Amino acid sequence: MRHSDFWQRMEAALGPSYAASWARQQTITALDGRTPVEALDAGVDPQRVWRAVHATLELPARER
C-alpha cells in the first residue's frame, strides 16, 4: 500500500477534514504507542498502519 492509498482510506473512514487531525492525535498501542503519522514518518509500512487504524476504529471487514 502506498501512502496515498492510506490517506484515501483514512479520508473515506473519517472524512477529509477529520482524518489528518485524528491521525496526528490518536496513539495506537499496535503502533508502539505512536500516532499513525508518527508511525508513517518512522518508516512503518502504510499497510501495517492502516490495519492498526482499522482495528482501532472497529471498521467493517470490507474496508480492510
Backbone as XML, in Angstrom:
<?xml version="1.0"?>
<chain id="A" units="angstrom">
  <residue number="1" name="MET">
    <atom name="N" x="0.844" y="-1.172" z="0.000"/>
    <atom name="CA" x="0.000" y="0.000" z="0.000"/>
    <atom name="C" x="0.894" y="1.241" z="0.000"/>
  </residue>
  <residue number="2" name="ARG">
    <atom name="N" x="0.517" y="2.203" z="-0.791"/>
    <atom name="CA" x="1.247" y="3.477" z="-0.829"/>
    <atom name="C" x="0.653" y="4.445" z="0.200"/>
  </residue>
  <residue number="3" name="HIS">
    <atom name="N" x="1.407" y="5.452" z="0.516"/>
    <atom name="CA" x="0.932" y="6.462" z="1.469"/>
    <atom name="C" x="-0.352" y="7.111" z="0.963"/>
  </residue>
  <residue number="4" name="SER">
    <atom name="N" x="-0.422" y="7.357" z="-0.333"/>
    <atom name="CA" x="-1.626" y="7.985" z="-0.887"/>
    <atom name="C" x="-2.849" y="7.089" z="-0.693"/>
  </residue>
  <residue number="5" name="ASP">
    <atom name="N" x="-2.669" y="5.773" z="-0.829"/>
    <atom name="CA" x="-3.777" y="4.840" z="-0.592"/>
    <atom name="C" x="-4.210" y="4.881" z="0.872"/>
  </residue>
  <residue number="6" name="PHE">
    <atom name="N" x="-3.215" y="4.940" z="1.760"/>
    <atom name="CA" x="-3.520" y="5.034" z="3.190"/>
    <atom name="C" x="-4.386" y="6.257" z="3.463"/>
  </residue>
  <residue number="7" name="TRP">
    <atom name="N" x="-3.985" y="7.404" z="2.941"/>
    <atom name="CA" x="-4.724" y="8.639" z="3.208"/>
    <atom name="C" x="-6.103" y="8.630" z="2.560"/>
  </residue>
  <residue number="8" name="GLN">
    <atom name="N" x="-6.243" y="8.005" z="1.413"/>
    <atom name="CA" x="-7.566" y="7.872" z="0.801"/>
    <atom name="C" x="-8.488" y="7.060" z="1.705"/>
  </residue>
  <residue number="9" name="ARG">
    <atom name="N" x="-7.962" y="5.979" z="2.254"/>
    <atom name="CA" x="-8.768" y="5.155" z="3.162"/>
    <atom name="C" x="-9.112" y="5.913" z="4.443"/>
  </residue>
  <residue number="10" name="MET">
    <atom name="N" x="-8.146" y="6.664" z="4.961"/>
    <atom name="CA" x="-8.408" y="7.461" z="6.160"/>
    <atom name="C" x="-9.534" y="8.460" z="5.905"/>
  </residue>
  <residue number="11" name="GLU">
    <atom name="N" x="-9.468" y="9.152" z="4.780"/>
    <atom name="CA" x="-10.495" y="10.144" z="4.456"/>
    <atom name="C" x="-11.846" y="9.490" z="4.224"/>
  </residue>
  <residue number="12" name="ALA">
    <atom name="N" x="-11.856" y="8.309" z="3.630"/>
    <atom name="CA" x="-13.123" y="7.598" z="3.427"/>
    <atom name="C" x="-13.727" y="7.187" z="4.770"/>
  </residue>
  <residue number="13" name="ALA">
    <atom name="N" x="-12.886" y="6.805" z="5.713"/>
    <atom name="CA" x="-13.364" y="6.341" z="7.024"/>
    <atom name="C" x="-13.778" y="7.488" z="7.938"/>
  </residue>
  <residue number="14" name="LEU">
    <atom name="N" x="-13.018" y="8.576" z="7.920"/>
    <atom name="CA" x="-13.233" y="9.651" z="8.896"/>
    <atom name="C" x="-13.663" y="10.988" z="8.301"/>
  </residue>
  <residue number="15" name="GLY">
    <atom name="N" x="-13.619" y="11.085" z="6.997"/>
    <atom name="CA" x="-13.925" y="12.357" z="6.352"/>
    <atom name="C" x="-12.660" y="13.151" z="6.111"/>
  </residue>
  <residue number="16" name="PRO">
    <atom name="N" x="-12.647" y="13.923" z="5.047"/>
    <atom name="CA" x="-11.420" y="14.641" z="4.667"/>
    <atom name="C" x="-10.939" y="15.662" z="5.698"/>
  </residue>
  <residue number="17" name="SER">
    <atom name="N" x="-11.841" y="16.276" z="6.420"/>
    <atom name="CA" x="-11.402" y="17.304" z="7.367"/>
    <atom name="C" x="-10.929" y="16.729" z="8.698"/>
  </residue>
  <residue number="18" name="TYR">
    <atom name="N" x="-11.348" y="15.521" z="9.044"/>
    <atom name="CA" x="-11.006" y="14.945" z="10.343"/>
    <atom name="C" x="-9.868" y="13.921" z="10.278"/>
  </residue>
  <residue number="19" name="ALA">
    <atom name="N" x="-9.663" y="13.300" z="9.136"/>
    <atom name="CA" x="-8.699" y="12.196" z="9.018"/>
    <atom name="C" x="-7.293" y="12.600" z="9.451"/>
  </residue>
  <residue number="20" name="ALA">
    <atom name="N" x="-6.792" y="13.695" z="8.928"/>
    <atom name="CA" x="-5.421" y="14.117" z="9.251"/>
    <atom name="C" x="-5.284" y="14.494" z="10.720"/>
  </residue>
  <residue number="21" name="SER">
    <atom name="N" x="-6.285" y="15.181" z="11.239"/>
    <atom name="CA" x="-6.251" y="15.575" z="12.649"/>
    <atom name="C" x="-6.231" y="14.343" z="13.555"/>
  </residue>
  <residue number="22" name="TRP">
    <atom name="N" x="-7.096" y="13.391" z="13.278"/>
    <atom name="CA" x="-7.161" y="12.157" z="14.066"/>
    <atom name="C" x="-5.831" y="11.420" z="14.001"/>
  </residue>
  <residue number="23" name="ALA">
    <atom name="N" x="-5.257" y="11.344" z="12.804"/>
    <atom name="CA" x="-4.004" y="10.603" z="12.606"/>
    <atom name="C" x="-2.816" y="11.263" z="13.304"/>
  </residue>
  <residue number="24" name="ARG">
    <atom name="N" x="-2.917" y="12.548" z="13.595"/>
    <atom name="CA" x="-1.842" y="13.242" z="14.319"/>
    <atom name="C" x="-2.021" y="13.144" z="15.831"/>
  </residue>
  <residue number="25" name="GLN">
    <atom name="N" x="-3.221" y="12.825" z="16.304"/>
    <atom name="CA" x="-3.510" y="12.870" z="17.735"/>
    <atom name="C" x="-3.715" y="11.514" z="18.397"/>
  </residue>
  <residue number="26" name="GLN">
    <atom name="N" x="-4.199" y="10.536" z="17.663"/>
    <atom name="CA" x="-4.584" y="9.246" z="18.252"/>
    <atom name="C" x="-3.392" y="8.302" z="18.354"/>
  </residue>
  <residue number="27" name="THR">
    <atom name="N" x="-2.974" y="7.993" z="19.565"/>
    <atom name="CA" x="-1.914" y="6.993" z="19.725"/>
    <atom name="C" x="-2.543" y="5.608" z="19.707"/>
  </residue>
  <residue number="28" name="ILE">
    <atom name="N" x="-1.813" y="4.670" z="19.108"/>
    <atom name="CA" x="-2.330" y="3.314" z="18.937"/>
    <atom name="C" x="-1.305" y="2.329" z="19.496"/>
  </residue>
  <residue number="29" name="THR">
    <atom name="N" x="-1.745" y="1.484" z="20.394"/>
    <atom name="CA" x="-0.871" y="0.510" z="21.042"/>
    <atom name="C" x="-0.165" y="-0.373" z="20.013"/>
  </residue>
  <residue number="30" name="ALA">
    <atom name="N" x="-0.897" y="-0.815" z="19.001"/>
    <atom name="CA" x="-0.318" y="-1.699" z="17.975"/>
    <atom name="C" x="0.791" y="-1.026" z="17.176"/>
  </residue>
  <residue number="31" name="LEU">
    <atom name="N" x="0.887" y="0.283" z="17.285"/>
    <atom name="CA" x="1.960" y="1.038" z="16.618"/>
    <atom name="C" x="2.992" y="1.491" z="17.647"/>
  </residue>
  <residue number="32" name="ASP">
    <atom name="N" x="3.129" y="0.725" z="18.696"/>
    <atom name="CA" x="4.085" y="1.023" z="19.771"/>
    <atom name="C" x="3.809" y="2.366" z="20.433"/>
  </residue>
  <residue number="33" name="GLY">
    <atom name="N" x="2.527" y="2.681" z="20.564"/>
    <atom name="CA" x="2.138" y="3.913" z="21.237"/>
    <atom name="C" x="2.325" y="5.161" z="20.405"/>
  </residue>
  <residue number="34" name="ARG">
    <atom name="N" x="2.557" y="4.982" z="19.122"/>
    <atom name="CA" x="2.721" y="6.140" z="18.230"/>
    <atom name="C" x="1.394" y="6.475" z="17.563"/>
  </residue>
  <residue number="35" name="THR">
    <atom name="N" x="1.322" y="7.681" z="17.051"/>
    <atom name="CA" x="0.186" y="8.050" z="16.217"/>
    <atom name="C" x="0.421" y="7.479" z="14.824"/>
  </residue>
  <residue number="36" name="PRO">
    <atom name="N" x="-0.615" y="7.387" z="14.007"/>
    <atom name="CA" x="-0.390" y="6.943" z="12.631"/>
    <atom name="C" x="0.627" y="7.800" z="11.886"/>
  </residue>
  <residue number="37" name="VAL">
    <atom name="N" x="0.576" y="9.089" z="12.070"/>
    <atom name="CA" x="1.531" y="9.975" z="11.389"/>
    <atom name="C" x="2.952" y="9.697" z="11.866"/>
  </residue>
  <residue number="38" name="GLU">
    <atom name="N" x="3.142" y="9.536" z="13.168"/>
    <atom name="CA" x="4.471" y="9.223" z="13.701"/>
    <atom name="C" x="4.974" y="7.889" z="13.150"/>
  </residue>
  <residue number="39" name="ALA">
    <atom name="N" x="4.090" y="6.910" z="13.076"/>
    <atom name="CA" x="4.486" y="5.598" z="12.560"/>
    <atom name="C" x="4.900" y="5.702" z="11.095"/>
  </residue>
  <residue number="40" name="LEU">
    <atom name="N" x="4.113" y="6.403" z="10.299"/>
    <atom name="CA" x="4.467" y="6.573" z="8.883"/>
    <atom name="C" x="5.792" y="7.313" z="8.746"/>
  </residue>
  <residue number="41" name="ASP">
    <atom name="N" x="5.966" y="8.363" z="9.526"/>
    <atom name="CA" x="7.218" y="9.136" z="9.476"/>
    <atom name="C" x="8.420" y="8.294" z="9.890"/>
  </residue>
  <residue number="42" name="ALA">
    <atom name="N" x="8.192" y="7.291" z="10.744"/>
    <atom name="CA" x="9.271" y="6.416" z="11.203"/>
    <atom name="C" x="9.551" y="5.284" z="10.211"/>
  </residue>
  <residue number="43" name="GLY">
    <atom name="N" x="8.789" y="5.240" z="9.128"/>
    <atom name="CA" x="9.027" y="4.239" z="8.095"/>
    <atom name="C" x="8.209" y="2.964" z="8.217"/>
  </residue>
  <residue number="44" name="VAL">
    <atom name="N" x="7.219" y="2.969" z="9.100"/>
    <atom name="CA" x="6.353" y="1.796" z="9.221"/>
    <atom name="C" x="5.533" y="1.674" z="7.938"/>
  </residue>
  <residue number="45" name="ASP">
    <atom name="N" x="5.378" y="0.448" z="7.472"/>
    <atom name="CA" x="4.624" y="0.187" z="6.250"/>
    <atom name="C" x="3.198" y="0.727" z="6.376"/>
  </residue>
  <residue number="46" name="PRO">
    <atom name="N" x="2.727" y="1.497" z="5.390"/>
    <atom name="CA" x="1.372" y="2.051" z="5.464"/>
    <atom name="C" x="0.289" y="0.982" z="5.637"/>
  </residue>
  <residue number="47" name="GLN">
    <atom name="N" x="0.510" y="-0.223" z="5.095"/>
    <atom name="CA" x="-0.471" y="-1.299" z="5.265"/>
    <atom name="C" x="-0.587" y="-1.686" z="6.745"/>
  </residue>
  <residue number="48" name="ARG">
    <atom name="N" x="0.542" y="-1.770" z="7.424"/>
    <atom name="CA" x="0.521" y="-2.085" z="8.863"/>
    <atom name="C" x="-0.180" y="-0.973" z="9.640"/>
  </residue>
  <residue number="49" name="VAL">
    <atom name="N" x="0.104" y="0.267" z="9.274"/>
    <atom name="CA" x="-0.543" y="1.396" z="9.950"/>
    <atom name="C" x="-2.048" y="1.349" z="9.704"/>
  </residue>
  <residue number="50" name="TRP">
    <atom name="N" x="-2.441" y="1.080" z="8.450"/>
    <atom name="CA" x="-3.868" y="1.011" z="8.151"/>
    <atom name="C" x="-4.543" y="-0.101" z="8.954"/>
  </residue>
  <residue number="51" name="ARG">
    <atom name="N" x="-3.920" y="-1.255" z="9.060"/>
    <atom name="CA" x="-4.508" y="-2.354" z="9.829"/>
    <atom name="C" x="-4.714" y="-1.958" z="11.287"/>
  </residue>
  <residue number="52" name="ALA">
    <atom name="N" x="-3.763" y="-1.227" z="11.834"/>
    <atom name="CA" x="-3.901" y="-0.767" z="13.220"/>
    <atom name="C" x="-5.034" y="0.253" z="13.349"/>
  </residue>
  <residue number="53" name="VAL">
    <atom name="N" x="-5.121" y="1.161" z="12.389"/>
    <atom name="CA" x="-6.214" y="2.149" z="12.385"/>
    <atom name="C" x="-7.550" y="1.428" z="12.239"/>
  </residue>
  <residue number="54" name="HIS">
    <atom name="N" x="-7.611" y="0.506" z="11.301"/>
    <atom name="CA" x="-8.833" y="-0.257" z="11.027"/>
    <atom name="C" x="-9.325" y="-0.948" z="12.295"/>
  </residue>
  <residue number="55" name="ALA">
    <atom name="N" x="-8.416" y="-1.584" z="13.014"/>
    <atom name="CA" x="-8.783" y="-2.279" z="14.249"/>
    <atom name="C" x="-9.222" y="-1.286" z="15.332"/>
  </residue>
  <residue number="56" name="THR">
    <atom name="N" x="-8.509" y="-0.183" z="15.447"/>
    <atom name="CA" x="-8.837" y="0.825" z="16.463"/>
    <atom name="C" x="-10.223" y="1.412" z="16.235"/>
  </residue>
  <residue number="57" name="LEU">
    <atom name="N" x="-10.531" y="1.695" z="14.981"/>
    <atom name="CA" x="-11.828" y="2.277" z="14.647"/>
    <atom name="C" x="-12.939" y="1.237" z="14.552"/>
  </residue>
  <residue number="58" name="GLU">
    <atom name="N" x="-12.562" y="-0.035" z="14.632"/>
    <atom name="CA" x="-13.515" y="-1.138" z="14.506"/>
    <atom name="C" x="-14.343" y="-1.009" z="13.243"/>
  </residue>
  <residue number="59" name="LEU">
    <atom name="N" x="-13.639" y="-0.799" z="12.128"/>
    <atom name="CA" x="-14.292" y="-0.668" z="10.824"/>
    <atom name="C" x="-14.723" y="-2.039" z="10.310"/>
  </residue>
  <residue number="60" name="PRO">
    <atom name="N" x="-15.700" y="-2.072" z="9.420"/>
    <atom name="CA" x="-16.135" y="-3.344" z="8.846"/>
    <atom name="C" x="-15.018" y="-4.026" z="8.081"/>
  </residue>
  <residue number="61" name="ALA">
    <atom name="N" x="-15.050" y="-5.343" z="8.043"/>
    <atom name="CA" x="-14.010" y="-6.135" z="7.367"/>
    <atom name="C" x="-13.871" y="-5.734" z="5.902"/>
  </residue>
  <residue number="62" name="ARG">
    <atom name="N" x="-14.947" y="-5.333" z="5.255"/>
    <atom name="CA" x="-14.882" y="-4.968" z="3.839"/>
    <atom name="C" x="-14.017" y="-3.735" z="3.581"/>
  </residue>
  <residue number="63" name="GLU">
    <atom name="N" x="-13.723" y="-2.969" z="4.619"/>
    <atom name="CA" x="-12.888" y="-1.776" z="4.473"/>
    <atom name="C" x="-11.416" y="-2.048" z="4.782"/>
  </residue>
  <residue number="64" name="ARG">
    <atom name="N" x="-11.104" y="-3.296" z="5.021"/>
    <atom name="CA" x="-9.724" y="-3.655" z="5.329"/>
    <atom name="C" x="-8.922" y="-3.586" z="4.061"/>
  </residue>
</chain>
